[in-house]
Each structure stands twice: as C-alpha cells, then as structure tokens.
Amino acid sequence: MANSIQTIGAGWVTQVTAALTDHIERVSPSEFSERYRYLPDSVTSMPGPMRWDVNPFMREIVDCFDIDSPVREVNVKKGVQITYTTLLESGLLYLMAHVKTAPVMFMTADKELAAARIENNILPMVNHSGFDIIRSSDTTSKRKTGKTKDHIQWEGGGYLVPFGAKNADKMRSYSILALLKDEIDAWDETVGKDGDPDALSDARCAAYWEVRKIFRGSTPLVKGSSKIEKAYLRGDQRKYFVRCLGCGFSQILRWSGRNKETGKDFGLAWELEGGVLITDSVRYICANCGHGHQEFDKEKLFATDHGARWEPTVTAVAPDIRSYHLPGYYSPAGMTPWYKQVIDYLEAYDPVEKRVRDIGRFQVFYNNVLAEPFEVMGEKVTFVAVSAHRRPVYRLGEIPNDYAARWSGSKILFLTCQVDAHKSNLAVSVMGWTRDARCYLIDYWRFEDDSESGCADANSPAWGQLRALIDEKTYTANDGIKYGIAITVIDAGWAPERVGAFCEEYEAGVYPVIGRSLAGAPASIKEFSEFTMQSGTVGYQIRVDYYKDRLAAVLRRYWVEEMGKQSENHFNAPVDLGDKPLTELTVERKREKKDPRGQTTYEWYRPGNAPNELWDLLVYGHAAVEILAWLICVKHFEAAVDWAWFWSHWENGLTK
C-alpha cells in the first residue's frame, strides 16, 4: 500500500509539474533574468541589464525558483546590502513572465508594506523588463485591468497576493504554489490565538505541497526568537567558499579568526591613525597565507569561474530544504564597502579594551554585518570584576584628589548624593566625579528606622540624617579642597508623596527621581525627562535600562595603573568598602521578556529581591551628573549641553 501511495504521489507531482511547465521553454530563472530583466537607476547604483557576475552567489539561490528544481524550501539568513531584494524580484519575474500559471503570495510584516513593494518595485520591474502581461482573469469585462489593491493577475492565469504577517489568520481561502516571505524576523511572534504566522502561511501551500516553492529571507535579530535562525538550522546550512587570490586556498569569509597551526590572525584587518580608521588600510587577510584582499578584489574573489561556490555544511532535516548564510561582508563591490562595516564595528565595540561601547549599535552590527542573531552576552556582572574596582589609595569618607588627577583626567570636581528610599531605611551614597564622568564612591550608609511607620513618617530620624548630610556635611580632599553636595536625587518610587514633601523643603538641588525600564518608558524619554508631581515639585524620570546597559560594561572593565588613564565613566571604590555592598552591584542580570505582541525583548531582573541598592544608586549617580549638566547648560545658560565646557566650569571653580 505504501509503495502504491508513493507511486501515485510521484505521478501526481509529475502531472502537476507538467501542467505548469508544458507551455514554456526550458530556461532557468537566472538565465531568464539575464535575458530579460533591466535594473533602472531608481532601484540600484548599477543600472542596466541584469548580470549575475555582480553577485554570483545569488545565481544558485534564484535557480531554486525553477519549477523543475527539486528544492521546495529555501531559507536565507542574510546581512544587508547583499542584493537579496534583487534575488526575490528576479525569482518573481520568472514566475510571472515565464511560468505564468503559478499562484504566488508575497508576505512582509504588514500588508501595506507588501502592497507598497508590489506598487513601487515589482510592477515597475515588469514594465522595465519589457513585459506587458498584467491581465484580468475575467476576460468578459474590458474594465478590469488585473490589478487591485488586494492582488494582481497576469496572462496565463497566475496571480500575486500581497499579505501581512499581522493578518495571517485571514489567508485561509488561498491555495498558493510559491510563497515568498520577506524579513520574517520582523514579524509578530503570534497572530491572536492562531499562532505563528510563519507556520500559518506555510499551510497555504498544502494543495501544492509536493511542488511548492517557499522562500524565507531575513536579517536575523534576537537569539532564541529568530525565525530565520530556526529555519536556517532546518536546512543544509550552505556557506559560500572563495579561493584566495594569493594562494588559492578555499575558505569562507569570517569577520575574524586565528589559524591554530600558524597562530596568525585572519579576517578583516585595518590600521588606525590618531584613533581614526585609515579607510584604504582595510583588507581581508587569507586564513592560509595572509594575503590581503582589497575592496576591488571582491569581483574576482566571489566569481564562480575563480572557484567560488556554495557548499552544504550539514544534512538538512529533509532533502528538499536548502539554507544559505550570507553575511554583509559579501556585499558586492560598489555597494557597502568593508571599511564602512569596520567603522560601524568600531563605533559599537572597543577591540582594545574588549568592551561594548553602544549595545544598540553592536546589535545592529551583529545583525546587519555578521548576519547572526544577537545574544546579550555577560548579562551578569561578577564579584571578581567589581572587587577589582577597589582602590588602596583611599578609604570611605576620603577624597583622593592626587590620585584622581593622575589617573582620572582631573581632580574630583563635585559631589552628588543619591538616595534609595525604603520603609525601614534610606540607602544613601555620596559620589565624586572627575572629567568624563569617572566616579569615586566617597560614602555609603543605611539611615535606619525600624519603627512601625518607618521612613513614611516625616519625623523619621532617617530623614533628619539625610537633611544634615545635605545641609551641613563638608568633605575635605587630601589636597585641602573642600566640597559640599552639588545635587541630590531621591528615588520616589516607594513613597512619592513623602519624597516629594522632603524635596519641597529645598528651592533647588534636591529632586525626586522615578526609574522607568526601557520597555515601559514613554517614547519621549531618552536618558531622563522632567516631570512635575501633583504638589508642584519638579522631578525626573530616568530610563534605568539605558544606564544599566552602559554601567554593566563599565563594571566588567578591568583597569590597573599600568594601562594609563581610566576610560570614561570608570568606577572606583574605597579599599574598605565591604564585600556585602560590592555584591549589590552584581545581583541583577538580563533576561528575555515577551511583550504583548509576543516579541522578545530584554529586561534587567533582580532574582529573589536580593539587595541591589548600590547598583541603583550608581545608576542614579550617573543620571544626576547628566541632570546637573542639563540644569546648568540648558536651563540656566539656555544653550545645548557642552560637556567640555561643563567639566571646565567645575574645574575652574575649585578652591581650597
């Protein structure tokens, strides 16, 4: 019985394929594109007749559109500017103008975007290529053109339906042979109660399952939730091998690597001058001989007649599924150059100190250039890392100006006070700041109140201690300079009315703050934003995730005097700060979180309500510095924040 069914199935596939193709000349999609397709200057920097020698790695992929090809599913994990749009449109032109009979669906994140692609790219492509084929299937009406907002039809009976992943639950009436899915990592995780839109759309090919053509392509986004990564792993994971122009060694391009036998580095290499990239120095180093390939070598390096080829690296879950990995550094000559990708990398990451400069830009580099889903790495700060920030030159209550001037860019310029309010205590820190927001923890206490009302009572001794610190405390540095508190910020999340009432006692310099996570922050909030409490007290909302992302990298950063001046935002702690408060800097970690649409985001998470006050106070301290700069530059002088002027303003005001 099984053999009979298999025979019947194979025979049916043969019949369907014959019905689709018996009227057409046998020509591959890549040959058809080179014969007919014209690229106008409105869509490319290299207009003219289509030629695959510009992007030879796409020829094999586009030929998977061939009705005679046994490939049923193609998954392309890609970077940007590697001509993927050209690939999709060329395959679509083959289906429309050559096969003619296939029902096709084109899907993006939303239907409006899909319809815009058809209107602005696909229909002009058909016209520029010399085809007048858009026809209504209803030949009885001359008024019908074959083009509506919901679909287009062409001679031969085929049609194209634009669809959005958000509306995947509304596509049940369609039977589709060719399903083209674009940027699937930008799709919602689920569509209402119907589930994954990727799986929902696959079901539209059920009637054509044995002859289906499903193409998925996307730049990957987040590790663990990347749709294209999951699809890529189902296939044979093909990689594009090239031959070195120096020694002929076959290899895939990598951003960086090390030859284990020779101990030499390979991949993208470059030189800097005064910290600035020398663009002409960027080259690709062969993994075998060390030959340096220049940008103009790309055309020959990628050419199939020089030995470049796709090779599968694993066995797919089914023999008719292929997958391709195409990073951004395969971008053809004349498009995104290697030096631009190096600039993006250096703006996001410091390869000398091995730290992320900007986590947002680093994710963009990871996705767009490496074509890999981004994973938040090293979410948790270790105790070993933070304990290395203790400095033996000073103790709690001391200000080491000589040391700061030598290693931190300046003496301590001003002090800030940060308060994390709780019912039973006020966690209070005093921090000193040098140029470029290098921080010295000066003092750290708990002002306790174990009474029934605790710190909710306006007469709590904890508030009295804080008042005395703000009003009366003077610190004297080791060079004789005296300091008071320049600005105080108090977390108002626990008891906003009590905190607001305390801040109202001061005309200026003492402000309530409220932390907001990245996911929950209003769109208008950047690092911080001003708000007014019901009592009229002015305070500040702080985007805490922004500061935590920045400071986690700072706390992981290792520094000793032999390395020279500290980097900006560096943290220093007194030698006698105990292990317990230092541990408060290590409690939180990043974890995945699903938003209401099912998309994966990340949040800072404190497991088990473990004490983390010093971590919060460090966030408030950095926010206090930026609020102070804003108050002086913007509110007082009515100018933009000028950090060089701001630091000099404080440095010039230092007196003994």
N, C-alpha and C positions, 0 to 999 in steps of 0.2 A: 504493500500500500504506500509506504513512504517513498519508494522509488517511483511509483506511478505519479504521486503528487509532485515529486521533484521534476519529473519529465513534463507534466502538464504545466507546471510553473515556468520551467525554462522555455517551453514552447510559447507560452503566453507572452513572456518578455520579448522573445524574438518577433512575434507578431506586432506587438506594440511599437517596438523599435522600428520595424519595417514601415509601419503605418506613419510614423513620424518622419521618416527619412527617405522613403522610396521616391519622393519627388525632387530630391535635391542632389546636386553634385557632391561627391565626397571631398570635402575640404575641411581642414582643421580650423578651430577658432582663431589660432594665432595667424595662420595663413590668410584667413578671411579678413582679419583686421588690417594686415599689411596690404592687402589688395584694395580695400575699400575705405578704411577709416581715415578721416582727416581731423587733426587736432588744431582748433583755432587758437589764436593768441589770447583769447578770453579765458582759457582753461589751463594753459601751460606756458612756460617760459621758452619752450622749444616747439613752436607751431610747425605744422606741416603734415605730410603723410605719416601714418603710424609705422614705427620701426622698433622692433624688439631688441635691436642691438643697444639701445639706450638703457634698457632694463631687462637684460636677457634672463634673469632669474624668474621673471614673470611668465615666460613662454610656457614652461611646463604646467604652471598652475592654471593659466587660462585654457589650456588644452583639456583640462579636466571637464570643461563645459561640453566637450564633444559628445553628441548623442551616442556615438559608437564607443566611447570610453567606458570601461567597467567601473570607474570611480564614481561613487554615489554621494560621498560626503567629503567636503574639503573644509578644513579649519585652519585659518591663517592667524597666528599670533604675531603682531607686527608693531614696528615703530612708526614714526611719522615721516612723511615725505619719501616714501619708498614706492610710489606710483600704484598703490592699491586701488585707488578710485579708478585709475585708467584700466586696471585689470577687470574690475566689476563691470564697467561700462562696455568694455570690449566683448566680454562674455555675453552681455545682454544684447549687444548689436548682432552677434552671431545668432542668438535665439530668435530675435525679431526679424531680421532681414534674410536669414539663411534657412533656419529650421522652420520658421513661420507658424507652426501649428501649436507650439507649446504654451500652456497657461503658466504665467510667471507671477510671483509675488515678490515685491521689494519691501523690506522691513527696516525701519530705523526706530529710534526711541519713541517718536510720536509721528502720527500720520501727517501732520502739517509739514514736518521736515522731509518725510518721504515724498510727499507731493511736490514740494519745492525742488527736490533733486530731479524729479522727472521733468518738471517745467523748465528748470534752468540749465540742466546738464544733459539729460537723456534725449529729450526731443531735439534740442539743437544739435546733438551728436548725430542723430539720424539724418537731419537735414544737411549738415556739413559734409556728411559722407555720401551725399547724392541719392538718397533713397526717399521716394515719395510713396510710403507704404501705409500710412495711418488711414484705416478704413473702418467703418462701422460694419458689424456682422449682420446688421439689418439692412439688406440691400433694397428693401421696398421703400425706404424713406431717403430722399436725397438731402434732407435737412440734417440728418445725423452724420457727424463728422468722424466718429470713432474715438473722440476724446471728451471725457467729462472729468469732473473733479475726483471721481471715485475710481476711474480706470481709463486705460487707452487700449484700443484694439487696432490690429493691423491685418493686412491682406494675408490670407491663408488660414485665418480663424484663431490665431493666438491672441493673447491679451496680457496686460500687465496691471496688477493691482497694487497701489501703494498702501502700506499698512503701518501702524504704530504699535510698538510693543505694549503700550498702555491699554490698547483696545484688542489685545489678542483673544479675549473671550468672545469677540463678536465676529470671528472669522470662520465659524463652523460651517457655513454654507459653501465654502470654497474648496475645490479639489485642485491641487497645484502640482505641476511636474517639477518646475525649477523654483527654488526658494532661496532668495538672496538676502542675507541678514548682515546689516552693517553696524559696526560699533556696538556689539552686544553687551559689552561691559558697562555701557551707559544705560542699559535697560533696567527697569524696576525688577526687584527680586521676584515679586509675585504680582498677579493681576487679580485683585479682590480675593475671592475664595477659590479661584480656578487654578492657582498655582503658577509655576514657572512659565513665562511667555515663550521661552526658547522651546520647551517641550510641547507647549500648546500649538505652536506654529508647525513643528515637525509633523504633527498629526494631520495637517492639511495635505501631506504628500502620501497619505495611506493608499489612495486609489492608484497611485503611480509608484508604489514603493520599490518595485524591482527595477524601475528605470529612472528613479528620482535623481535630482541634482540639488543638493543642499550645500550652500556656500556660507560659511560663517567667517567673518573677519573682524578683528578689533584690536585696538591698543589695550593691553591689559591694565587694570587699575589696582585693586587691592587683593593681597594674598588671602586665600581662603574663600573669597566670594567671587573671584574672577571667573566669569562664564567661559571666556575664550581659553583660559588656562585649563579648565576641566575638559573642554572639547579637544584642545591640543593634545592632552595626555591620552585621549582615546585613540588618536591616530598613530601613524608610524614615526612622527616627530622628525621630519626631514630637516636637514640643515644644508646650507649652501657652501660647498667647498670650493676654494680657489687655489690656484697654483702661484707660488712666489715668483715674481718676475726676476729674482736673482738666482735662486737655486732650483726652482720648480717644485718645491715641497708643497704637498696638498694639505690644506688646513681650513678650518672655519675661522672667520674673523671674530676676535674677542676684544672687549674693551681693554683688558689687561690680563696678564698671566705670567707664569715663570716656568721655564724649561727645567724640569727636575734633573736632567742629565748635565746640562751646562751651567745651571744656576743663573742664567741670564733672563732678564725680563723681555716680554714681547707685548704686542698690542699697540694702542695709541701712545705716542710719545711726543714731548714738546719741551720747549725752553721758555723761561720767564726772564724778563729784564725789568728790574725795579718792581717786581710783583705783578707785572703786566705780561700777558701772553704775547710771544712773538709768533704771529699767525703763520708766517712762512716756515716756521720750525716744526709744525705739526706733520707727523708722518706715521705710517703703520709699519711696525717692526715685525719681520718674519719670525715665527716661533722656532725656526730651524737654523737659519744662517744670520739673522739680524739685519737683513737688507731692509732699508727704509723706503716704503712706497709713498709717493706724493699723491695729492688730490687728483692730478691729471692722469695718474696711473689707473684710476678706477675703471675706465672703459675697457682696457685690456685685461685688468685683473678679474673683472666679472664676466668676461666673454667666454662662451661655451667652446669656441674654437681654440681657446688657450687652455682648455681642460677644466673650466669651472662647471660644476654640476650639483644637482640635488642628490643627497643620499639619505635613505631612511636610517634611523639610529636604534629603533626598537620595532617590535612586532605589534601592529595595531590590534585592537580588540576585534576587528572584523577586516577581512582583506580588501573591502571596497571603501575603506576610510583612509584618507591621507591627511596629514597635518604638516604645516610649514612654520618655521620660526624665522622671522626676517627682522633683525634689529635695525635701528635707524642709521647705524653707520654703514649700511649697504645702500644708503641713498645715492642715486646715480650722480655722476659728475655733472655740474651745472645746477644741482639742487642744493640741499643742505650740506655744506662742506664740513669736513672733520673739525676744522678749527672752531666753527660755531658750536659744535657739540662739546668741545673741550671748554669753551667759555662758559657754557651752561653748567658743566660739571664743576668748574672752579668756583662759580658763584654759589653753588649748593653745598660744596664739600671742600674741606681743607685737607688735602692729602698728606701734608707735612705733620700736622697735629692729629690727623685721623679723626676728625670730628665733623659733624654735620653743621654747616653754617645756617642753613634755612631748610627746615624739614619739608615745607611745601614744594620748594624748588627741587629738592632732592627726589621727591616722589615723581615730579614731572620728568626729571632726567631718567629715573629708573623706568618709567612707563614709556616715554617717547623715544629714548635713545637705546636703552638696553632691551626694550620690548619685553619686560618682565613685570609681573605684579609686585607691588610694593608691600613689604612687610616691615612694620615698626620693629626696629632692632634695639636690643638692650633697653627695654622699657623700664626696667627696674634699676635704680642706682644702688650699687653695692656699698656695704660699710667700709670695705677696704679702700674704695675710691674716695669716699668722703673723709675718712680719717687722715688721708694724705694731705688734706687742706689745713690741718693744724699747723700753726707757725710757732716755733720755740722762742721767738723773739718778743712775744708779748702775752699777757695774761688778761683775764676778764677785768674790765674797768680801765684798761690801759689803751693808749693810742700811740702806735709805733710809727711816728712820722718819718724818722730817718729811714727806716726800712721801706715804708711805702714810697717815699720819694725816689729810692733807688730802683725798686722793682715794679712799682705800680703806676708809674707815669707822673705822679705828683704826691704831695702830702695829702692827708685827709682834708678834704675841702669843706665838708659839712656833715652833720649827723641827722639821721632820721629815726623816728620812733614808730614801731609797728605794734599793734595790739590785736590779739585774737581773743574775743570775749566769750566766756562760758559762765554758766550759773555759779560754779564753785570757784572760779579763778579767772584772772586775766593773765594770759601769756603775753609777755612784753619783751621786745628786743630793741636794742639800740644798735644801729649800724652806721659805720663811717664809710664815706665814698670818695674815691680818688677820680682822676680823669678816666673817661670811658667806662664809667660805672663799675670799676673794680671795688669789691665790697670787703670790708673788715667788720666782722661781728665784734662789737665792743662789750655788750652786756646782754644777759638773758635771764629772766626771772619768771616765777609764777607768783602773782599777787593773790594770795588765797583768801577765801571767805567760805567757811563751812557752815554758816548759819542757815536757817530754814529758807530765807528769801535770797540769800547769797548776793551775787552781783546784780540781781534785778532791783535791789534796793539802792536808791540814790545815795543813802548814807553809808553804804558799804565801805569799810576801810580800804578795800582794794582800789576803789575809785579815788580815795584820798591819796593813796600811794602813787597812783598814776598822775594825779594832779601835781603832787610835789615834784615828781620827776620832770614833768613838762615845764613847770614854773620856776623851779629852784635849782635843778641839777646843773652843775658845770663840770666838764671834763677838761683836764689839763694834759696835753700831749707831752712826750718826752723831750720836746724842744721848747716847751713853755707856752705854746699856743693854747688858748682856752676856747672851748666850744660849748654852746647850748644846743638845744634841739631845734632844727630848722623847720621841720614839718612832722606832724603826727597823723597817722591813718589808723582807724579803728574799724575792725570788721563788725558790721551791723547786721549780719545775717541771723544771729541768735536773738537779739533784743533790740530791734531798730529804734524803738521809742526811747529806751534808756540811753543807748549810744548817741542818738540824736540830741537828747537833752544835755548830755555831757559836752558834746561838740558846740552846742549853742552858747556855752559859757565863754567861748573864745571868738573874737571878731574874725580871726583868720589863723591859719596854720594848723588847725586840728579839724580833720574831716572824717566823716563816716565813709566806708567803702563796702561794696557788696560784690562778691565774686560771682561771675557767670561763666558757665562752661562754654566751650566752642559751639557745641551742638545747640544749646539753648539760648545763646546770645542773640539779641536782635541784630538785624543786618547792618544797622547803623554803627554798632560798636566795633571799634578796631582794638587797640590795646586797652583803652579806657574811654569812658564818656561821662559827661557831667549830668547829674540829676538833682532834683530838689525834693526833699522829704515834705510830708504834709505840714510839718512845723515850720517849713521855710528854710531849713538847714540845707546847704549845698553839699552834695557828696559825689562819689564817683563809682560807677560800675566798672569792674575790672574783668577783662577776658582772661581768666586764670589759665586756661589750657595753653594760650599763646605763651605766657611766661613760663609755664611748667615745661613745655617743649624746649624752650630756649635754655632754661636753667638745668634741666637734666643733662644736657650736653656739657654744660659748664662743670657740673659736679663730677662727671666722669673724666674730665680733663686732668691729666697728670701734669704737674709742674714742679720743677726744682730750680734753684737759683742759676745753675749752670746753663739753663735753657734761655736765659736772658729775661727781658721784660715780660710780665704777665700779659696774657691776652685780655681783650675787653671782657667785662662782666665777670672776671675771675672772683672766686670766693675764698676768703681767708678766715680761719677760726683761731681763737686763742689756744695756747697749748694746754690750758687747764679746763677746757670745755669737756665735760664728761661724755662717756660713750652713749649714755641714755639720750641726751638731746641730739647728739650726732645721728643716732639711729632714726630720729624723727625725719631726717632728710631722705631716708631710704624706704619708707613704708609704702608709698604709693607706686603703682605700676599702671601701664596702659593695657587696656583690654578692648576687645571688639564689642560693639554695641549696634543693635539694629534700630534704624529709625522707623517711623510709622509706615514708610513705603517698603520696608524690608531691606533697604540699602545698608551696607556695612559702614560704620564709622568707628572712631576710636575715642575713648574717654579715659581720663585719669581716675583710678579706682583705689580706694583705701579699704583693704580687707579687714574685717573684724573690728572696725572702728579703732584701730591701733593709733596711739598718739602720733600726730604729724604736725604739731604746732610750728616748729621751727621751719619746716618746709613751706607752710602757708605764710609765715612771717617773711621768709626770703622773697616769696612772690610779691607780697605787699610792699616790701622794701624797694624792689626794682620799679614797681608801679609808682611808688611815692617819688622816686627820683624823676620819672618822666612827668608826673603831675606837677612837680615843682618847676621843672623846665617850662612846662606849658603855662603855668601861672605867671612866671616872670616874663617870658618872651612874648607870649600871645596876649594874655590878659592885661599885663602891665605896660609893656612896650608896644603892643599891637603890631607885632611882627611875627614872622614864622620862627619856629624853634631853630636856633643856630647853635648846635652843640659845641663847636669850637669856642664861640663867644661865651656860652653858658659856663663852661669849665673855667675859662679865663676870668670871668666875672667873679667867681668864688675864690680863685687863686689870688687875684689881686686884692681881695678883701681880707686875707688872712693877716691877723696882727696878734702879737703876744700880749 
